[in-house]
């Protein structure tokens, strides 16, 4: 396959109606995530806001990956993890573009959240997490709206994957 055919193939993949819809859905999730994080950073950065007995808004800056795992002080390791995350996002984006329509939606949810957190890693050198779910003194990992989208997308993908095998 020559370069001209490859460029035409890429152009037709991007211009498919359901791919444009998937890209817009990714953008919508990213914008919603940015809106929530900017609101928290601007209004709740110094105080804990108690919503009810089980949920607080409490801003923390996460330098690790999901749920604070692999938090390190080394900028080399942080940057290496960030590059790895960026590559995974690009692979997921490609897989989403060539997937069936229902799968595009699932991948779009994951990618939208992942891009939201990746943006924060690049701009702030940390991800703002702020949703603190707890029961008494037992706290779950603090997370953000992007984490919710990523988790929902992965769970739906896993559920859908197990359904096919029946």
Chimera marker file (.cmm) of the C-alpha trace (Angstrom):
<marker_set name="trace">
<marker id="1" x="0.000" y="0.000" z="0.000" r="1" g="1" b="0" radius="0.5"/>
<marker id="2" x="1.479" y="3.345" z="-1.002" r="1" g="1" b="0" radius="0.5"/>
<marker id="3" x="1.329" y="6.572" z="1.000" r="1" g="1" b="0" radius="0.5"/>
<marker id="4" x="-1.507" y="8.065" z="-1.079" r="1" g="1" b="0" radius="0.5"/>
<marker id="5" x="-3.763" y="5.046" z="-0.471" r="1" g="1" b="0" radius="0.5"/>
<marker id="6" x="-2.904" y="5.102" z="3.243" r="1" g="1" b="0" radius="0.5"/>
<marker id="7" x="-3.808" y="8.799" z="3.523" r="1" g="1" b="0" radius="0.5"/>
<marker id="8" x="-7.101" y="8.203" z="1.673" r="1" g="1" b="0" radius="0.5"/>
<marker id="9" x="-7.899" y="5.292" z="4.002" r="1" g="1" b="0" radius="0.5"/>
<marker id="10" x="-7.218" y="7.463" z="7.059" r="1" g="1" b="0" radius="0.5"/>
<marker id="11" x="-9.370" y="10.247" z="5.640" r="1" g="1" b="0" radius="0.5"/>
<marker id="12" x="-12.315" y="7.894" z="5.038" r="1" g="1" b="0" radius="0.5"/>
<marker id="13" x="-12.016" y="6.422" z="8.548" r="1" g="1" b="0" radius="0.5"/>
<marker id="14" x="-12.121" y="9.866" z="10.191" r="1" g="1" b="0" radius="0.5"/>
<marker id="15" x="-14.980" y="11.150" z="8.033" r="1" g="1" b="0" radius="0.5"/>
<marker id="16" x="-17.396" y="8.309" z="8.752" r="1" g="1" b="0" radius="0.5"/>
<marker id="17" x="-20.515" y="9.694" z="10.390" r="1" g="1" b="0" radius="0.5"/>
<marker id="18" x="-20.302" y="7.403" z="13.421" r="1" g="1" b="0" radius="0.5"/>
<marker id="19" x="-16.601" y="8.276" z="13.890" r="1" g="1" b="0" radius="0.5"/>
<marker id="20" x="-17.379" y="11.985" z="13.860" r="1" g="1" b="0" radius="0.5"/>
<marker id="21" x="-20.109" y="11.317" z="16.443" r="1" g="1" b="0" radius="0.5"/>
<marker id="22" x="-17.655" y="9.349" z="18.589" r="1" g="1" b="0" radius="0.5"/>
<marker id="23" x="-15.083" y="12.155" z="18.405" r="1" g="1" b="0" radius="0.5"/>
<marker id="24" x="-17.743" y="14.689" z="19.404" r="1" g="1" b="0" radius="0.5"/>
<marker id="25" x="-18.761" y="12.445" z="22.318" r="1" g="1" b="0" radius="0.5"/>
<marker id="26" x="-15.109" y="12.299" z="23.464" r="1" g="1" b="0" radius="0.5"/>
<marker id="27" x="-14.977" y="16.091" z="23.249" r="1" g="1" b="0" radius="0.5"/>
<marker id="28" x="-18.220" y="16.436" z="25.240" r="1" g="1" b="0" radius="0.5"/>
<marker id="29" x="-16.894" y="14.216" z="28.039" r="1" g="1" b="0" radius="0.5"/>
<marker id="30" x="-13.585" y="16.110" z="28.051" r="1" g="1" b="0" radius="0.5"/>
<marker id="31" x="-15.390" y="19.483" z="28.299" r="1" g="1" b="0" radius="0.5"/>
<marker id="32" x="-17.623" y="18.226" z="31.124" r="1" g="1" b="0" radius="0.5"/>
<marker id="33" x="-14.555" y="16.929" z="32.972" r="1" g="1" b="0" radius="0.5"/>
<marker id="34" x="-12.715" y="20.249" z="32.508" r="1" g="1" b="0" radius="0.5"/>
<marker id="35" x="-15.778" y="22.154" z="33.745" r="1" g="1" b="0" radius="0.5"/>
<marker id="36" x="-16.007" y="20.105" z="36.949" r="1" g="1" b="0" radius="0.5"/>
<marker id="37" x="-12.282" y="20.286" z="37.674" r="1" g="1" b="0" radius="0.5"/>
<marker id="38" x="-12.021" y="24.025" z="37.035" r="1" g="1" b="0" radius="0.5"/>
<marker id="39" x="-15.049" y="24.605" z="39.273" r="1" g="1" b="0" radius="0.5"/>
<marker id="40" x="-13.483" y="22.565" z="42.082" r="1" g="1" b="0" radius="0.5"/>
<marker id="41" x="-10.032" y="24.161" z="41.697" r="1" g="1" b="0" radius="0.5"/>
<marker id="42" x="-11.501" y="27.674" z="41.738" r="1" g="1" b="0" radius="0.5"/>
<marker id="43" x="-14.059" y="27.172" z="44.522" r="1" g="1" b="0" radius="0.5"/>
<marker id="44" x="-13.024" y="24.300" z="46.790" r="1" g="1" b="0" radius="0.5"/>
<marker id="45" x="-9.231" y="24.169" z="46.754" r="1" g="1" b="0" radius="0.5"/>
<marker id="46" x="-8.814" y="25.251" z="50.379" r="1" g="1" b="0" radius="0.5"/>
<marker id="47" x="-11.841" y="23.719" z="52.072" r="1" g="1" b="0" radius="0.5"/>
<marker id="48" x="-13.616" y="20.399" z="52.340" r="1" g="1" b="0" radius="0.5"/>
<marker id="49" x="-17.239" y="20.681" z="51.233" r="1" g="1" b="0" radius="0.5"/>
<marker id="50" x="-19.534" y="18.173" z="52.933" r="1" g="1" b="0" radius="0.5"/>
<marker id="51" x="-22.330" y="17.037" z="50.614" r="1" g="1" b="0" radius="0.5"/>
<marker id="52" x="-23.766" y="14.407" z="52.962" r="1" g="1" b="0" radius="0.5"/>
<marker id="53" x="-22.601" y="11.728" z="55.422" r="1" g="1" b="0" radius="0.5"/>
<marker id="54" x="-21.002" y="9.696" z="52.626" r="1" g="1" b="0" radius="0.5"/>
<marker id="55" x="-19.603" y="12.168" z="50.059" r="1" g="1" b="0" radius="0.5"/>
<marker id="56" x="-17.268" y="15.151" z="50.421" r="1" g="1" b="0" radius="0.5"/>
<marker id="57" x="-15.589" y="17.395" z="47.886" r="1" g="1" b="0" radius="0.5"/>
<marker id="58" x="-11.950" y="17.531" z="48.941" r="1" g="1" b="0" radius="0.5"/>
<marker id="59" x="-9.316" y="18.566" z="46.384" r="1" g="1" b="0" radius="0.5"/>
<marker id="60" x="-6.113" y="16.536" z="46.327" r="1" g="1" b="0" radius="0.5"/>
<marker id="61" x="-3.473" y="16.456" z="43.587" r="1" g="1" b="0" radius="0.5"/>
<marker id="62" x="-2.726" y="12.956" z="42.328" r="1" g="1" b="0" radius="0.5"/>
<marker id="63" x="0.676" y="12.389" z="40.704" r="1" g="1" b="0" radius="0.5"/>
<marker id="64" x="0.063" y="8.675" z="40.186" r="1" g="1" b="0" radius="0.5"/>
<marker id="65" x="-2.250" y="6.794" z="37.890" r="1" g="1" b="0" radius="0.5"/>
<marker id="66" x="-5.808" y="5.710" z="38.711" r="1" g="1" b="0" radius="0.5"/>
<marker id="67" x="-6.723" y="6.069" z="42.376" r="1" g="1" b="0" radius="0.5"/>
<marker id="68" x="-3.262" y="7.402" z="43.284" r="1" g="1" b="0" radius="0.5"/>
<marker id="69" x="-1.418" y="4.197" z="42.434" r="1" g="1" b="0" radius="0.5"/>
<marker id="70" x="2.238" y="4.560" z="41.410" r="1" g="1" b="0" radius="0.5"/>
<marker id="71" x="2.570" y="8.050" z="42.910" r="1" g="1" b="0" radius="0.5"/>
<marker id="72" x="6.235" y="8.977" z="42.776" r="1" g="1" b="0" radius="0.5"/>
<marker id="73" x="8.410" y="12.024" z="43.316" r="1" g="1" b="0" radius="0.5"/>
<marker id="74" x="10.645" y="11.239" z="40.327" r="1" g="1" b="0" radius="0.5"/>
<marker id="75" x="9.867" y="13.476" z="37.346" r="1" g="1" b="0" radius="0.5"/>
<marker id="76" x="11.468" y="10.903" z="35.014" r="1" g="1" b="0" radius="0.5"/>
<marker id="77" x="9.097" y="8.137" z="36.137" r="1" g="1" b="0" radius="0.5"/>
<marker id="78" x="6.145" y="10.553" z="36.111" r="1" g="1" b="0" radius="0.5"/>
<marker id="79" x="6.963" y="11.580" z="32.531" r="1" g="1" b="0" radius="0.5"/>
<marker id="80" x="7.520" y="7.961" z="31.496" r="1" g="1" b="0" radius="0.5"/>
<marker id="81" x="4.118" y="6.973" z="32.886" r="1" g="1" b="0" radius="0.5"/>
<marker id="82" x="2.552" y="10.000" z="31.150" r="1" g="1" b="0" radius="0.5"/>
<marker id="83" x="4.046" y="9.003" z="27.784" r="1" g="1" b="0" radius="0.5"/>
<marker id="84" x="2.794" y="5.447" z="28.296" r="1" g="1" b="0" radius="0.5"/>
<marker id="85" x="-0.708" y="6.747" z="29.096" r="1" g="1" b="0" radius="0.5"/>
<marker id="86" x="-0.598" y="8.952" z="25.989" r="1" g="1" b="0" radius="0.5"/>
<marker id="87" x="0.313" y="5.954" z="23.826" r="1" g="1" b="0" radius="0.5"/>
<marker id="88" x="-2.532" y="3.914" z="25.301" r="1" g="1" b="0" radius="0.5"/>
<marker id="89" x="-4.947" y="6.765" z="24.505" r="1" g="1" b="0" radius="0.5"/>
<marker id="90" x="-3.733" y="6.852" z="20.894" r="1" g="1" b="0" radius="0.5"/>
<marker id="91" x="-4.144" y="3.077" z="20.568" r="1" g="1" b="0" radius="0.5"/>
<marker id="92" x="-7.641" y="3.236" z="22.080" r="1" g="1" b="0" radius="0.5"/>
<marker id="93" x="-8.514" y="6.069" z="19.709" r="1" g="1" b="0" radius="0.5"/>
<marker id="94" x="-7.444" y="3.989" z="16.713" r="1" g="1" b="0" radius="0.5"/>
<marker id="95" x="-9.333" y="0.932" z="18.005" r="1" g="1" b="0" radius="0.5"/>
<marker id="96" x="-12.421" y="3.103" z="18.518" r="1" g="1" b="0" radius="0.5"/>
<marker id="97" x="-12.246" y="4.403" z="14.953" r="1" g="1" b="0" radius="0.5"/>
<marker id="98" x="-12.200" y="0.910" z="13.444" r="1" g="1" b="0" radius="0.5"/>
<marker id="99" x="-14.730" y="-0.607" z="15.888" r="1" g="1" b="0" radius="0.5"/>
<marker id="100" x="-18.438" y="-1.237" z="15.483" r="1" g="1" b="0" radius="0.5"/>
<marker id="101" x="-20.776" y="1.600" z="16.410" r="1" g="1" b="0" radius="0.5"/>
<marker id="102" x="-21.721" y="0.284" z="19.879" r="1" g="1" b="0" radius="0.5"/>
<marker id="103" x="-18.086" y="-0.281" z="20.768" r="1" g="1" b="0" radius="0.5"/>
<marker id="104" x="-17.198" y="3.237" z="19.565" r="1" g="1" b="0" radius="0.5"/>
<marker id="105" x="-19.473" y="4.632" z="22.272" r="1" g="1" b="0" radius="0.5"/>
<marker id="106" x="-17.816" y="2.521" z="24.964" r="1" g="1" b="0" radius="0.5"/>
<marker id="107" x="-14.312" y="3.484" z="23.815" r="1" g="1" b="0" radius="0.5"/>
<marker id="108" x="-15.373" y="7.133" z="23.544" r="1" g="1" b="0" radius="0.5"/>
<marker id="109" x="-16.379" y="7.165" z="27.215" r="1" g="1" b="0" radius="0.5"/>
<marker id="110" x="-13.001" y="5.727" z="28.233" r="1" g="1" b="0" radius="0.5"/>
<marker id="111" x="-11.027" y="8.006" z="25.899" r="1" g="1" b="0" radius="0.5"/>
<marker id="112" x="-12.909" y="11.154" z="26.970" r="1" g="1" b="0" radius="0.5"/>
<marker id="113" x="-12.059" y="10.515" z="30.612" r="1" g="1" b="0" radius="0.5"/>
<marker id="114" x="-8.496" y="9.467" z="29.830" r="1" g="1" b="0" radius="0.5"/>
<marker id="115" x="-7.852" y="12.623" z="27.804" r="1" g="1" b="0" radius="0.5"/>
<marker id="116" x="-9.244" y="14.700" z="30.679" r="1" g="1" b="0" radius="0.5"/>
<marker id="117" x="-6.761" y="13.194" z="33.126" r="1" g="1" b="0" radius="0.5"/>
<marker id="118" x="-3.937" y="13.258" z="30.567" r="1" g="1" b="0" radius="0.5"/>
<marker id="119" x="-4.556" y="16.977" z="30.002" r="1" g="1" b="0" radius="0.5"/>
<marker id="120" x="-4.194" y="17.581" z="33.751" r="1" g="1" b="0" radius="0.5"/>
<marker id="121" x="-0.991" y="15.530" z="33.895" r="1" g="1" b="0" radius="0.5"/>
<marker id="122" x="0.460" y="17.656" z="31.083" r="1" g="1" b="0" radius="0.5"/>
<marker id="123" x="-0.728" y="21.069" z="32.350" r="1" g="1" b="0" radius="0.5"/>
<marker id="124" x="-0.671" y="20.737" z="36.162" r="1" g="1" b="0" radius="0.5"/>
<marker id="125" x="1.830" y="17.846" z="36.516" r="1" g="1" b="0" radius="0.5"/>
<marker id="126" x="-0.875" y="16.179" z="38.646" r="1" g="1" b="0" radius="0.5"/>
<marker id="127" x="-4.532" y="15.239" z="38.355" r="1" g="1" b="0" radius="0.5"/>
<marker id="128" x="-7.063" y="17.017" z="40.583" r="1" g="1" b="0" radius="0.5"/>
<marker id="129" x="-9.133" y="14.419" z="42.420" r="1" g="1" b="0" radius="0.5"/>
<marker id="130" x="-11.961" y="15.684" z="44.564" r="1" g="1" b="0" radius="0.5"/>
<marker id="131" x="-14.785" y="13.175" z="45.104" r="1" g="1" b="0" radius="0.5"/>
<marker id="132" x="-14.290" y="11.583" z="48.520" r="1" g="1" b="0" radius="0.5"/>
<marker id="133" x="-16.703" y="8.694" z="49.161" r="1" g="1" b="0" radius="0.5"/>
<marker id="134" x="-16.632" y="7.315" z="52.681" r="1" g="1" b="0" radius="0.5"/>
<marker id="135" x="-18.493" y="5.565" z="55.437" r="1" g="1" b="0" radius="0.5"/>
<marker id="136" x="-17.467" y="6.987" z="58.783" r="1" g="1" b="0" radius="0.5"/>
<marker id="137" x="-13.671" y="6.926" z="58.819" r="1" g="1" b="0" radius="0.5"/>
<marker id="138" x="-13.419" y="4.388" z="55.974" r="1" g="1" b="0" radius="0.5"/>
<marker id="139" x="-12.570" y="6.321" z="52.796" r="1" g="1" b="0" radius="0.5"/>
<marker id="140" x="-12.431" y="5.015" z="49.238" r="1" g="1" b="0" radius="0.5"/>
<marker id="141" x="-9.759" y="6.466" z="46.944" r="1" g="1" b="0" radius="0.5"/>
<marker id="142" x="-10.483" y="10.097" z="46.067" r="1" g="1" b="0" radius="0.5"/>
<marker id="143" x="-11.394" y="10.380" z="42.374" r="1" g="1" b="0" radius="0.5"/>
<marker id="144" x="-12.757" y="12.789" z="39.743" r="1" g="1" b="0" radius="0.5"/>
<marker id="145" x="-15.322" y="12.831" z="36.940" r="1" g="1" b="0" radius="0.5"/>
<marker id="146" x="-12.817" y="11.542" z="34.367" r="1" g="1" b="0" radius="0.5"/>
<marker id="147" x="-12.214" y="8.509" z="36.597" r="1" g="1" b="0" radius="0.5"/>
<marker id="148" x="-15.969" y="7.883" z="36.671" r="1" g="1" b="0" radius="0.5"/>
<marker id="149" x="-16.141" y="7.867" z="32.857" r="1" g="1" b="0" radius="0.5"/>
<marker id="150" x="-13.083" y="5.629" z="32.538" r="1" g="1" b="0" radius="0.5"/>
<marker id="151" x="-14.431" y="3.170" z="35.111" r="1" g="1" b="0" radius="0.5"/>
<marker id="152" x="-17.919" y="3.130" z="33.569" r="1" g="1" b="0" radius="0.5"/>
<marker id="153" x="-16.474" y="2.514" z="30.103" r="1" g="1" b="0" radius="0.5"/>
<marker id="154" x="-14.200" y="-0.296" z="31.282" r="1" g="1" b="0" radius="0.5"/>
<marker id="155" x="-17.021" y="-1.960" z="33.253" r="1" g="1" b="0" radius="0.5"/>
<marker id="156" x="-19.407" y="-1.751" z="30.300" r="1" g="1" b="0" radius="0.5"/>
<marker id="157" x="-16.702" y="-3.129" z="27.998" r="1" g="1" b="0" radius="0.5"/>
<marker id="158" x="-16.022" y="-6.043" z="30.384" r="1" g="1" b="0" radius="0.5"/>
<marker id="159" x="-19.724" y="-6.765" z="30.809" r="1" g="1" b="0" radius="0.5"/>
<marker id="160" x="-20.243" y="-6.660" z="27.045" r="1" g="1" b="0" radius="0.5"/>
<marker id="161" x="-17.224" y="-8.932" z="26.502" r="1" g="1" b="0" radius="0.5"/>
<marker id="162" x="-18.556" y="-11.586" z="28.866" r="1" g="1" b="0" radius="0.5"/>
<marker id="163" x="-21.994" y="-11.385" z="27.249" r="1" g="1" b="0" radius="0.5"/>
<marker id="164" x="-20.625" y="-12.390" z="23.832" r="1" g="1" b="0" radius="0.5"/>
<marker id="165" x="-19.240" y="-15.666" z="25.133" r="1" g="1" b="0" radius="0.5"/>
<marker id="166" x="-22.621" y="-17.006" z="26.238" r="1" g="1" b="0" radius="0.5"/>
<link id1="1" id2="2" r="1" g="1" b="0" radius="0.2"/>
<link id1="2" id2="3" r="1" g="1" b="0" radius="0.2"/>
<link id1="3" id2="4" r="1" g="1" b="0" radius="0.2"/>
<link id1="4" id2="5" r="1" g="1" b="0" radius="0.2"/>
<link id1="5" id2="6" r="1" g="1" b="0" radius="0.2"/>
<link id1="6" id2="7" r="1" g="1" b="0" radius="0.2"/>
<link id1="7" id2="8" r="1" g="1" b="0" radius="0.2"/>
<link id1="8" id2="9" r="1" g="1" b="0" radius="0.2"/>
<link id1="9" id2="10" r="1" g="1" b="0" radius="0.2"/>
<link id1="10" id2="11" r="1" g="1" b="0" radius="0.2"/>
<link id1="11" id2="12" r="1" g="1" b="0" radius="0.2"/>
<link id1="12" id2="13" r="1" g="1" b="0" radius="0.2"/>
<link id1="13" id2="14" r="1" g="1" b="0" radius="0.2"/>
<link id1="14" id2="15" r="1" g="1" b="0" radius="0.2"/>
<link id1="15" id2="16" r="1" g="1" b="0" radius="0.2"/>
<link id1="16" id2="17" r="1" g="1" b="0" radius="0.2"/>
<link id1="17" id2="18" r="1" g="1" b="0" radius="0.2"/>
<link id1="18" id2="19" r="1" g="1" b="0" radius="0.2"/>
<link id1="19" id2="20" r="1" g="1" b="0" radius="0.2"/>
<link id1="20" id2="21" r="1" g="1" b="0" radius="0.2"/>
<link id1="21" id2="22" r="1" g="1" b="0" radius="0.2"/>
<link id1="22" id2="23" r="1" g="1" b="0" radius="0.2"/>
<link id1="23" id2="24" r="1" g="1" b="0" radius="0.2"/>
<link id1="24" id2="25" r="1" g="1" b="0" radius="0.2"/>
<link id1="25" id2="26" r="1" g="1" b="0" radius="0.2"/>
<link id1="26" id2="27" r="1" g="1" b="0" radius="0.2"/>
<link id1="27" id2="28" r="1" g="1" b="0" radius="0.2"/>
<link id1="28" id2="29" r="1" g="1" b="0" radius="0.2"/>
<link id1="29" id2="30" r="1" g="1" b="0" radius="0.2"/>
<link id1="30" id2="31" r="1" g="1" b="0" radius="0.2"/>
<link id1="31" id2="32" r="1" g="1" b="0" radius="0.2"/>
<link id1="32" id2="33" r="1" g="1" b="0" radius="0.2"/>
<link id1="33" id2="34" r="1" g="1" b="0" radius="0.2"/>
<link id1="34" id2="35" r="1" g="1" b="0" radius="0.2"/>
<link id1="35" id2="36" r="1" g="1" b="0" radius="0.2"/>
<link id1="36" id2="37" r="1" g="1" b="0" radius="0.2"/>
<link id1="37" id2="38" r="1" g="1" b="0" radius="0.2"/>
<link id1="38" id2="39" r="1" g="1" b="0" radius="0.2"/>
<link id1="39" id2="40" r="1" g="1" b="0" radius="0.2"/>
<link id1="40" id2="41" r="1" g="1" b="0" radius="0.2"/>
<link id1="41" id2="42" r="1" g="1" b="0" radius="0.2"/>
<link id1="42" id2="43" r="1" g="1" b="0" radius="0.2"/>
<link id1="43" id2="44" r="1" g="1" b="0" radius="0.2"/>
<link id1="44" id2="45" r="1" g="1" b="0" radius="0.2"/>
<link id1="45" id2="46" r="1" g="1" b="0" radius="0.2"/>
<link id1="46" id2="47" r="1" g="1" b="0" radius="0.2"/>
<link id1="47" id2="48" r="1" g="1" b="0" radius="0.2"/>
<link id1="48" id2="49" r="1" g="1" b="0" radius="0.2"/>
<link id1="49" id2="50" r="1" g="1" b="0" radius="0.2"/>
<link id1="50" id2="51" r="1" g="1" b="0" radius="0.2"/>
<link id1="51" id2="52" r="1" g="1" b="0" radius="0.2"/>
<link id1="52" id2="53" r="1" g="1" b="0" radius="0.2"/>
<link id1="53" id2="54" r="1" g="1" b="0" radius="0.2"/>
<link id1="54" id2="55" r="1" g="1" b="0" radius="0.2"/>
<link id1="55" id2="56" r="1" g="1" b="0" radius="0.2"/>
<link id1="56" id2="57" r="1" g="1" b="0" radius="0.2"/>
<link id1="57" id2="58" r="1" g="1" b="0" radius="0.2"/>
<link id1="58" id2="59" r="1" g="1" b="0" radius="0.2"/>
<link id1="59" id2="60" r="1" g="1" b="0" radius="0.2"/>
<link id1="60" id2="61" r="1" g="1" b="0" radius="0.2"/>
<link id1="61" id2="62" r="1" g="1" b="0" radius="0.2"/>
<link id1="62" id2="63" r="1" g="1" b="0" radius="0.2"/>
<link id1="63" id2="64" r="1" g="1" b="0" radius="0.2"/>
<link id1="64" id2="65" r="1" g="1" b="0" radius="0.2"/>
<link id1="65" id2="66" r="1" g="1" b="0" radius="0.2"/>
<link id1="66" id2="67" r="1" g="1" b="0" radius="0.2"/>
<link id1="67" id2="68" r="1" g="1" b="0" radius="0.2"/>
<link id1="68" id2="69" r="1" g="1" b="0" radius="0.2"/>
<link id1="69" id2="70" r="1" g="1" b="0" radius="0.2"/>
<link id1="70" id2="71" r="1" g="1" b="0" radius="0.2"/>
<link id1="71" id2="72" r="1" g="1" b="0" radius="0.2"/>
<link id1="72" id2="73" r="1" g="1" b="0" radius="0.2"/>
<link id1="73" id2="74" r="1" g="1" b="0" radius="0.2"/>
<link id1="74" id2="75" r="1" g="1" b="0" radius="0.2"/>
<link id1="75" id2="76" r="1" g="1" b="0" radius="0.2"/>
<link id1="76" id2="77" r="1" g="1" b="0" radius="0.2"/>
<link id1="77" id2="78" r="1" g="1" b="0" radius="0.2"/>
<link id1="78" id2="79" r="1" g="1" b="0" radius="0.2"/>
<link id1="79" id2="80" r="1" g="1" b="0" radius="0.2"/>
<link id1="80" id2="81" r="1" g="1" b="0" radius="0.2"/>
<link id1="81" id2="82" r="1" g="1" b="0" radius="0.2"/>
<link id1="82" id2="83" r="1" g="1" b="0" radius="0.2"/>
<link id1="83" id2="84" r="1" g="1" b="0" radius="0.2"/>
<link id1="84" id2="85" r="1" g="1" b="0" radius="0.2"/>
<link id1="85" id2="86" r="1" g="1" b="0" radius="0.2"/>
<link id1="86" id2="87" r="1" g="1" b="0" radius="0.2"/>
<link id1="87" id2="88" r="1" g="1" b="0" radius="0.2"/>
<link id1="88" id2="89" r="1" g="1" b="0" radius="0.2"/>
<link id1="89" id2="90" r="1" g="1" b="0" radius="0.2"/>
<link id1="90" id2="91" r="1" g="1" b="0" radius="0.2"/>
<link id1="91" id2="92" r="1" g="1" b="0" radius="0.2"/>
<link id1="92" id2="93" r="1" g="1" b="0" radius="0.2"/>
<link id1="93" id2="94" r="1" g="1" b="0" radius="0.2"/>
<link id1="94" id2="95" r="1" g="1" b="0" radius="0.2"/>
<link id1="95" id2="96" r="1" g="1" b="0" radius="0.2"/>
<link id1="96" id2="97" r="1" g="1" b="0" radius="0.2"/>
<link id1="97" id2="98" r="1" g="1" b="0" radius="0.2"/>
<link id1="98" id2="99" r="1" g="1" b="0" radius="0.2"/>
<link id1="99" id2="100" r="1" g="1" b="0" radius="0.2"/>
<link id1="100" id2="101" r="1" g="1" b="0" radius="0.2"/>
<link id1="101" id2="102" r="1" g="1" b="0" radius="0.2"/>
<link id1="102" id2="103" r="1" g="1" b="0" radius="0.2"/>
<link id1="103" id2="104" r="1" g="1" b="0" radius="0.2"/>
<link id1="104" id2="105" r="1" g="1" b="0" radius="0.2"/>
<link id1="105" id2="106" r="1" g="1" b="0" radius="0.2"/>
<link id1="106" id2="107" r="1" g="1" b="0" radius="0.2"/>
<link id1="107" id2="108" r="1" g="1" b="0" radius="0.2"/>
<link id1="108" id2="109" r="1" g="1" b="0" radius="0.2"/>
<link id1="109" id2="110" r="1" g="1" b="0" radius="0.2"/>
<link id1="110" id2="111" r="1" g="1" b="0" radius="0.2"/>
<link id1="111" id2="112" r="1" g="1" b="0" radius="0.2"/>
<link id1="112" id2="113" r="1" g="1" b="0" radius="0.2"/>
<link id1="113" id2="114" r="1" g="1" b="0" radius="0.2"/>
<link id1="114" id2="115" r="1" g="1" b="0" radius="0.2"/>
<link id1="115" id2="116" r="1" g="1" b="0" radius="0.2"/>
<link id1="116" id2="117" r="1" g="1" b="0" radius="0.2"/>
<link id1="117" id2="118" r="1" g="1" b="0" radius="0.2"/>
<link id1="118" id2="119" r="1" g="1" b="0" radius="0.2"/>
<link id1="119" id2="120" r="1" g="1" b="0" radius="0.2"/>
<link id1="120" id2="121" r="1" g="1" b="0" radius="0.2"/>
<link id1="121" id2="122" r="1" g="1" b="0" radius="0.2"/>
<link id1="122" id2="123" r="1" g="1" b="0" radius="0.2"/>
<link id1="123" id2="124" r="1" g="1" b="0" radius="0.2"/>
<link id1="124" id2="125" r="1" g="1" b="0" radius="0.2"/>
<link id1="125" id2="126" r="1" g="1" b="0" radius="0.2"/>
<link id1="126" id2="127" r="1" g="1" b="0" radius="0.2"/>
<link id1="127" id2="128" r="1" g="1" b="0" radius="0.2"/>
<link id1="128" id2="129" r="1" g="1" b="0" radius="0.2"/>
<link id1="129" id2="130" r="1" g="1" b="0" radius="0.2"/>
<link id1="130" id2="131" r="1" g="1" b="0" radius="0.2"/>
<link id1="131" id2="132" r="1" g="1" b="0" radius="0.2"/>
<link id1="132" id2="133" r="1" g="1" b="0" radius="0.2"/>
<link id1="133" id2="134" r="1" g="1" b="0" radius="0.2"/>
<link id1="134" id2="135" r="1" g="1" b="0" radius="0.2"/>
<link id1="135" id2="136" r="1" g="1" b="0" radius="0.2"/>
<link id1="136" id2="137" r="1" g="1" b="0" radius="0.2"/>
<link id1="137" id2="138" r="1" g="1" b="0" radius="0.2"/>
<link id1="138" id2="139" r="1" g="1" b="0" radius="0.2"/>
<link id1="139" id2="140" r="1" g="1" b="0" radius="0.2"/>
<link id1="140" id2="141" r="1" g="1" b="0" radius="0.2"/>
<link id1="141" id2="142" r="1" g="1" b="0" radius="0.2"/>
<link id1="142" id2="143" r="1" g="1" b="0" radius="0.2"/>
<link id1="143" id2="144" r="1" g="1" b="0" radius="0.2"/>
<link id1="144" id2="145" r="1" g="1" b="0" radius="0.2"/>
<link id1="145" id2="146" r="1" g="1" b="0" radius="0.2"/>
<link id1="146" id2="147" r="1" g="1" b="0" radius="0.2"/>
<link id1="147" id2="148" r="1" g="1" b="0" radius="0.2"/>
<link id1="148" id2="149" r="1" g="1" b="0" radius="0.2"/>
<link id1="149" id2="150" r="1" g="1" b="0" radius="0.2"/>
<link id1="150" id2="151" r="1" g="1" b="0" radius="0.2"/>
<link id1="151" id2="152" r="1" g="1" b="0" radius="0.2"/>
<link id1="152" id2="153" r="1" g="1" b="0" radius="0.2"/>
<link id1="153" id2="154" r="1" g="1" b="0" radius="0.2"/>
<link id1="154" id2="155" r="1" g="1" b="0" radius="0.2"/>
<link id1="155" id2="156" r="1" g="1" b="0" radius="0.2"/>
<link id1="156" id2="157" r="1" g="1" b="0" radius="0.2"/>
<link id1="157" id2="158" r="1" g="1" b="0" radius="0.2"/>
<link id1="158" id2="159" r="1" g="1" b="0" radius="0.2"/>
<link id1="159" id2="160" r="1" g="1" b="0" radius="0.2"/>
<link id1="160" id2="161" r="1" g="1" b="0" radius="0.2"/>
<link id1="161" id2="162" r="1" g="1" b="0" radius="0.2"/>
<link id1="162" id2="163" r="1" g="1" b="0" radius="0.2"/>
<link id1="163" id2="164" r="1" g="1" b="0" radius="0.2"/>
<link id1="164" id2="165" r="1" g="1" b="0" radius="0.2"/>
<link id1="165" id2="166" r="1" g="1" b="0" radius="0.2"/>
</marker_set>
